Amino acid sequence: MKFFVRVAAIIIRNQQVLVHRSEQQGSSYCALPGGHLEVGETTEACVVREFAEEFGVAIQLERLVYIAEGMFMAGRKKPKPKHEIVFYYRAHLQDPMVVVRSREEPTMYADWLSLDSNLAELYPQWLRSILASDYQHNWQDCPRQIIANELIQPPTTIIRQLYSGDGSTKSSSLGAGVDNS
């Protein structure tokens, strides 16, 4: 099983979230932009570097909103189990009017998904049920810890609010096909 640490940014402009869209072999999916953490690099420095490399734009980090642990199968030709830890930061573009283009075209494109629409193409799947709601509620239940295991049947997702005003934590679970909104 391959293990890695990744960092991603949640950038929302005009009720739309910035994603990297991949269109390969007739299928399309979207993920929040970011990349793999390098040895000796902080998560904050990593996400700023990745945006400069992938889009040529500068971002300003606001706060950490999700720490997610995912176990899943990945790979188009020979799927293999993967285990990842991802730090998701709320961020904004330093120049709010900049046109964002992926430097990885034609395999990856910058795109904006409406938070009001069905986010069916967005991965990981747990983001679909909480992203728009957390944004609308000004991230008040964040930071959250997410543990998503797609290697077991049925797949499970546990979402915990890490810190609340009284020092306690809150948990909810998503089963296969169950929505947490």
C-alpha positions in Angstrom: 0.0 0.0 0.0 1.4 3.4 -1.0 1.3 6.1 1.7 1.6 9.9 1.1 0.9 13.3 2.6 -0.9 15.9 0.4 -2.0 19.5 0.9 -4.9 21.2 -0.9 -6.5 24.6 -0.9 -10.2 25.5 -1.0 -10.5 28.7 -3.0 -14.1 30.0 -3.5 -14.9 33.0 -5.8 -18.4 34.0 -6.8 -20.0 30.9 -5.1 -17.7 28.6 -7.1 -14.8 26.5 -5.9 -11.5 26.2 -7.9 -10.7 22.6 -8.9 -8.2 20.8 -11.1 -10.2 18.8 -13.7 -8.7 15.7 -15.2 -10.1 14.3 -18.4 -8.4 11.0 -19.3 -9.6 8.0 -21.2 -13.1 9.3 -21.6 -13.7 10.0 -17.9 -13.7 13.2 -16.0 -13.2 14.0 -12.3 -12.3 17.0 -10.2 -10.2 17.5 -7.1 -9.1 20.5 -5.1 -5.7 21.7 -6.3 -2.6 21.0 -4.2 0.2 18.5 -4.2 2.5 16.2 -2.2 4.4 17.4 0.8 8.1 17.4 0.4 10.5 16.3 3.2 11.3 19.3 5.4 8.5 21.4 4.0 5.6 22.8 6.1 2.0 22.1 4.9 1.5 25.9 4.5 4.6 26.3 2.3 3.7 23.3 0.3 0.2 24.6 -0.8 1.6 28.0 -1.7 4.4 26.4 -3.7 2.0 24.0 -5.5 -0.2 27.0 -6.6 2.8 28.8 -8.0 3.9 25.7 -9.8 0.6 24.5 -11.1 -1.2 27.8 -11.9 1.4 30.5 -11.7 -0.6 32.4 -9.1 0.0 33.5 -5.5 -2.5 32.6 -2.8 -3.0 33.7 0.8 -3.9 31.1 3.4 -6.7 31.8 5.8 -7.0 28.7 8.0 -6.8 24.9 8.2 -10.4 23.5 7.8 -10.0 19.7 7.2 -7.5 17.0 8.1 -8.5 14.0 6.1 -7.3 10.4 6.1 -8.3 8.4 3.1 -7.8 4.8 2.1 -8.8 3.9 -1.5 -7.9 2.2 -4.7 -6.2 4.4 -7.3 -4.7 3.9 -10.7 -6.4 3.5 -14.0 -4.6 0.5 -15.5 -3.6 -1.4 -12.3 -5.5 0.0 -9.3 -3.6 -0.4 -6.1 -4.5 0.5 -2.5 -3.4 3.9 -1.3 -3.4 5.6 2.0 -3.2 9.4 2.2 -3.3 12.2 4.8 -4.5 15.6 3.3 -4.4 19.0 5.0 -7.1 21.3 3.4 -6.7 25.0 3.8 -9.2 27.7 3.2 -7.4 30.3 1.0 -7.9 33.1 -1.5 -6.1 34.4 -4.5 -3.9 37.4 -3.8 -5.2 38.9 -7.0 -9.0 38.2 -6.9 -9.4 39.0 -10.6 -6.6 36.8 -11.9 -7.4 34.3 -14.6 -6.4 30.9 -13.3 -5.0 28.5 -15.9 -3.4 25.1 -15.3 0.1 24.7 -16.4 -0.6 20.9 -16.7 -2.9 21.3 -19.8 -4.0 19.2 -21.7 -4.2 16.5 -19.0 -5.4 18.8 -16.2 -7.5 22.0 -16.4 -8.4 24.7 -14.0 -12.1 24.9 -13.6 -14.7 26.5 -11.3 -17.6 24.3 -9.9 -20.7 26.0 -8.6 -21.4 25.3 -4.9 -25.1 25.4 -5.8 -24.8 22.5 -8.2 -24.4 18.8 -7.8 -20.7 18.3 -7.0 -20.8 14.7 -8.4 -17.5 15.0 -10.1 -15.6 16.2 -7.0 -13.3 13.9 -5.2 -12.9 12.8 -2.5 -16.6 12.0 -2.2 -17.0 13.2 1.4 -16.3 16.8 0.2 -19.6 16.7 -1.8 -21.7 16.6 1.3 -20.0 19.2 3.5 -18.1 21.7 1.4 -21.0 24.0 0.4 -22.5 23.8 3.9 -19.3 24.6 5.7 -18.8 27.6 3.4 -22.3 28.9 3.9 -21.8 28.6 7.7 -18.5 30.4 7.6 -16.5 27.3 8.5 -17.9 27.4 12.1 -17.7 23.7 12.6 -14.1 23.5 11.4 -11.5 22.3 11.7 -12.8 18.8 11.0 -11.1 15.4 11.0 -12.3 13.1 8.2 -11.5 9.4 8.1 -12.7 7.8 4.8 -12.1 4.1 4.2 -13.2 2.9 0.7 -11.2 -0.4 1.0 -13.8 -2.0 3.3 -17.4 -2.9 2.5 -19.5 -0.9 2.9 -17.2 2.1 2.6 -17.3 4.3 5.7 -16.6 8.0 6.4 -16.4 9.5 9.8 -16.4 13.3 10.2 -15.5 14.9 13.5 -15.4 18.5 14.5 -12.0 18.7 16.2 -12.6 21.7 18.5 -15.8 23.2 19.8 -16.3 26.1 22.2 -16.7 23.7 25.1 -13.6 21.7 24.3 -15.6 18.6 23.2 -15.7 16.9 19.8 -18.7 16.0 17.7 -18.8 13.0 15.3 -21.1 11.9 12.5 -20.7 9.0 10.1 -21.5 8.5 6.5 -22.2 5.0 5.3 -22.2 4.0 1.7 -24.6 6.3 -0.1 -25.6 8.2 3.0 -25.6 12.0 2.9 -24.4 14.0 5.9 -26.2 17.3 5.1 
